[in-house]
C-alpha cells in the first residue's frame, strides 16, 4: 500500500510539473525585463531591416509587406507599387475605404509573394512579448497592427514592422520596441507598456481582426 501511495504521489508530482511547464510555454507566466535581458545575452534581438516610406497615405500594409518580404527574399525584391497594384486588382487594398487593407487581406497578399507565411493573434502582453522574442531570435521581423499615433487612442490603425527589443537602463530597464514605420519611412522606438505603449496600441487598434494580430515572412 505504501508503495502504491509513493507511486501515486510521484505521478501527481510529474503531472503538476508538466502542467506548470505547459503554462510557462503558453505564456501564462509573466515575461519580465530580466527574462528579456537573459534572452538578449543569448541572441541579439535587433535586426537590420531596411525601411521604406509608403507612397500613399493608406498603403502602410503594402509597404510593411514589402519591408518584410524584401528582408526575407533579398535576391528577388519587390516594390511597394507592385504590391499596391496586385492588392488593388484583387480588392485587398481600397485606398479611400477603411480599413484600406485588413489583417485578413494582409495574409492573402503575403501568401501571393512568399513561400512561407505565418500569422496569428496574441491575447496578452506576455504572449505578445514571447512571440516577438521568439521571432526576432529566429531572425524574422514581425508585422503588427497598432495605432498611427501611439498617444492618440482615436487615431487610425497602422501596420509597422517590429525589428528589435531592448531595455532602457535609464527607465528601470523598461522594455523598448524597435520598429520600421512605413508612414514616416524611419526607424522608431517606443515603450512596450503604458497608455502610449506598443502593447496598448496593438490590442486597441480598431481594425477588424486587428487586436493582437501579427504576420511574419521568415527568411529563407
C-alpha positions as CSV (number, residue, x, y, z in Angstrom):
1,X,0.0,0.0,0.0
2,X,2.8,2.4,0.9
3,X,4.5,1.6,-2.4
4,X,1.3,2.4,-4.3
5,X,0.9,5.7,-2.4
6,X,4.5,6.6,-3.3
7,X,3.9,5.8,-6.9
8,X,0.7,7.9,-6.8
9,X,2.5,10.9,-5.3
10,X,5.3,10.7,-7.8
11,X,2.7,10.5,-10.7
12,X,0.9,13.6,-9.3
13,X,4.2,15.5,-9.0
14,X,5.0,14.7,-12.6
15,X,1.6,15.8,-13.7
16,X,2.0,19.1,-11.8
17,X,5.4,19.7,-13.3
18,X,4.0,19.1,-16.8
19,X,1.1,21.5,-16.1
20,X,3.5,24.2,-14.9
21,X,5.7,23.7,-17.9
22,X,2.6,24.0,-20.2
23,X,1.6,27.2,-18.5
24,X,5.0,28.7,-19.0
25,X,5.1,27.7,-22.6
26,X,1.6,29.1,-23.2
27,X,2.6,32.4,-21.8
28,X,0.7,32.4,-18.5
29,X,3.9,33.1,-16.6
30,X,4.8,36.8,-16.6
31,X,7.6,37.8,-19.1
32,X,9.9,40.2,-17.2
33,X,12.6,42.6,-18.1
34,X,15.0,40.1,-16.5
35,X,13.8,37.4,-19.0
36,X,14.4,39.8,-21.9
37,X,17.9,40.6,-20.6
38,X,18.7,36.9,-20.4
39,X,17.4,36.4,-23.9
40,X,19.4,39.3,-25.2
41,X,22.6,37.8,-23.9
42,X,22.0,34.6,-25.7
43,X,20.9,36.0,-29.1
44,X,20.8,39.6,-30.5
45,X,17.2,40.9,-30.6
46,X,17.8,43.7,-33.2
47,X,17.6,43.1,-36.9
48,X,19.0,45.4,-39.6
49,X,15.9,45.7,-41.7
50,X,15.8,48.4,-44.4
51,X,12.8,50.7,-44.1
52,X,10.7,52.3,-46.9
53,X,8.1,55.0,-46.8
54,X,4.7,54.3,-48.0
55,X,3.8,56.2,-51.2
56,X,0.1,56.5,-50.3
57,X,-1.4,57.7,-47.0
58,X,-3.3,54.4,-46.6
59,X,-0.8,51.9,-48.1
60,X,1.0,51.1,-44.8
61,X,0.0,47.4,-45.2
62,X,1.5,47.0,-48.6
63,X,4.7,48.9,-47.5
64,X,5.0,46.7,-44.4
65,X,4.7,43.5,-46.5
66,X,7.4,44.8,-48.9
67,X,9.7,45.6,-46.0
68,X,9.3,42.1,-44.5
69,X,9.4,40.3,-47.9
70,X,12.5,42.1,-49.2
71,X,14.3,41.3,-45.9
72,X,13.3,37.6,-46.3
73,X,14.0,37.4,-50.1
74,X,16.7,39.9,-50.9
75,X,17.5,38.2,-54.1
76,X,14.0,38.8,-55.6
77,X,12.9,42.1,-54.1
78,X,9.5,43.7,-55.0
79,X,8.5,47.3,-55.0
80,X,5.6,48.8,-53.0
81,X,3.9,49.8,-56.2
82,X,3.9,46.2,-57.3
83,X,2.2,45.2,-54.0
84,X,-0.3,48.1,-54.3
85,X,-1.2,47.1,-57.9
86,X,-1.7,43.5,-57.0
87,X,-3.7,44.2,-53.8
88,X,-5.9,46.8,-55.6
89,X,-6.6,44.4,-58.5
90,X,-7.6,41.7,-56.1
91,X,-9.7,44.0,-53.9
92,X,-7.4,43.6,-51.0
93,X,-6.5,47.3,-50.9
94,X,-9.1,50.1,-51.1
95,X,-7.2,53.4,-50.9
96,X,-10.2,55.5,-49.8
97,X,-12.3,53.0,-48.0
98,X,-11.4,51.8,-44.4
99,X,-9.9,49.5,-43.3
100,X,-7.9,50.1,-46.6
101,X,-6.1,46.7,-46.1
102,X,-7.5,44.4,-43.4
103,X,-5.3,42.0,-41.4
104,X,-7.0,39.1,-43.3
105,X,-6.1,40.6,-46.6
106,X,-2.6,41.3,-45.5
107,X,-2.2,37.5,-45.2
108,X,-3.6,37.0,-48.7
109,X,-1.1,39.5,-50.1
110,X,1.8,38.0,-48.3
111,X,0.9,34.4,-49.4
112,X,0.9,35.6,-53.1
113,X,4.6,36.7,-52.8
114,X,6.1,34.4,-50.2
115,X,6.5,30.7,-49.9
116,X,6.3,30.7,-46.1
117,X,3.9,33.0,-44.2
118,X,2.8,32.8,-40.6
119,X,0.1,34.7,-38.9
120,X,-1.9,34.7,-35.7
121,X,-3.2,36.6,-32.7
122,X,-1.8,37.1,-29.2
123,X,-4.2,37.6,-26.3
124,X,-2.0,39.0,-23.6
125,X,1.1,41.2,-23.1
126,X,3.1,38.2,-22.0
127,X,2.1,36.3,-25.1
128,X,3.0,39.3,-27.3
129,X,6.4,39.7,-25.8
130,X,7.2,36.0,-26.1
131,X,6.1,36.0,-29.7
132,X,8.3,38.9,-30.6
133,X,11.3,37.5,-28.8
134,X,10.9,34.1,-30.5
135,X,10.5,35.5,-34.0
136,X,13.4,38.0,-33.6
137,X,15.7,35.3,-32.3
138,X,14.9,33.4,-35.4
139,X,15.9,36.4,-37.5
140,X,12.3,37.2,-38.5
141,X,10.8,40.7,-38.3
142,X,7.2,40.9,-37.2
143,X,4.4,42.9,-38.8
144,X,1.9,44.1,-36.2
145,X,-1.2,46.3,-36.3
146,X,-1.0,49.3,-34.0
147,X,-2.2,52.9,-33.9
148,X,-0.8,55.5,-36.3
149,X,-0.3,57.8,-33.3
150,X,0.6,55.9,-30.1
151,X,-0.5,58.8,-28.0
152,X,-3.9,59.2,-29.6
153,X,-6.4,56.3,-29.0
154,X,-8.7,57.7,-31.7
155,X,-6.0,57.6,-34.5
156,X,-6.3,55.1,-37.3
157,X,-4.9,51.6,-37.3
158,X,-1.5,51.3,-38.8
159,X,0.9,48.4,-39.8
160,X,4.5,48.6,-38.6
161,X,7.4,46.1,-38.7
162,X,9.0,45.2,-35.4
163,X,12.7,44.7,-35.8
164,X,14.0,44.6,-32.2
165,X,13.6,44.7,-28.5
166,X,15.9,46.2,-25.8
167,X,15.9,47.5,-22.3
168,X,16.3,51.2,-21.3
169,X,18.6,51.3,-18.2
170,X,17.6,54.9,-17.6
171,X,14.0,53.9,-17.1
172,X,14.4,51.0,-14.7
173,X,15.0,48.6,-17.6
174,X,11.8,49.4,-19.3
175,X,11.2,47.2,-22.4
176,X,11.6,49.1,-25.6
177,X,10.3,48.0,-29.0
178,X,12.1,49.0,-32.2
179,X,10.2,49.1,-35.4
180,X,10.2,50.3,-39.0
181,X,7.4,52.8,-39.5
182,X,6.2,53.0,-43.2
183,X,4.3,56.2,-42.5
184,X,7.5,58.2,-41.9
185,X,9.9,55.9,-43.6
186,X,12.0,55.9,-40.4
187,X,13.2,53.5,-37.7
188,X,11.3,54.3,-34.5
189,X,11.3,53.1,-30.8
190,X,8.5,53.1,-28.2
191,X,7.9,51.7,-24.8
192,X,6.2,48.3,-24.6
193,X,3.8,49.1,-21.8
194,X,1.8,52.1,-20.7
195,X,-1.1,54.1,-22.3
196,X,1.2,55.2,-25.2
197,X,3.0,51.9,-25.4
198,X,3.1,49.4,-28.2
199,X,1.0,46.7,-26.5
200,X,-1.8,49.1,-25.8
201,X,-1.8,50.2,-29.4
202,X,-1.5,46.6,-30.6
203,X,-4.6,45.4,-28.7
204,X,-6.7,48.6,-29.3
205,X,-6.1,49.4,-33.0
206,X,-9.8,49.2,-34.0
207,X,-9.1,47.1,-37.1
208,X,-11.5,44.1,-37.8
209,X,-9.5,41.2,-36.5
210,X,-6.7,43.5,-35.6
211,X,-6.3,43.3,-31.8
212,X,-3.1,41.3,-31.2
213,X,-2.8,40.3,-34.9
214,X,0.7,39.6,-36.3
215,X,2.3,38.4,-39.6
216,X,5.7,37.1,-40.4
217,X,7.6,36.2,-43.6
218,X,10.5,34.1,-42.4
219,X,13.8,34.5,-44.3
220,X,14.7,31.5,-46.5
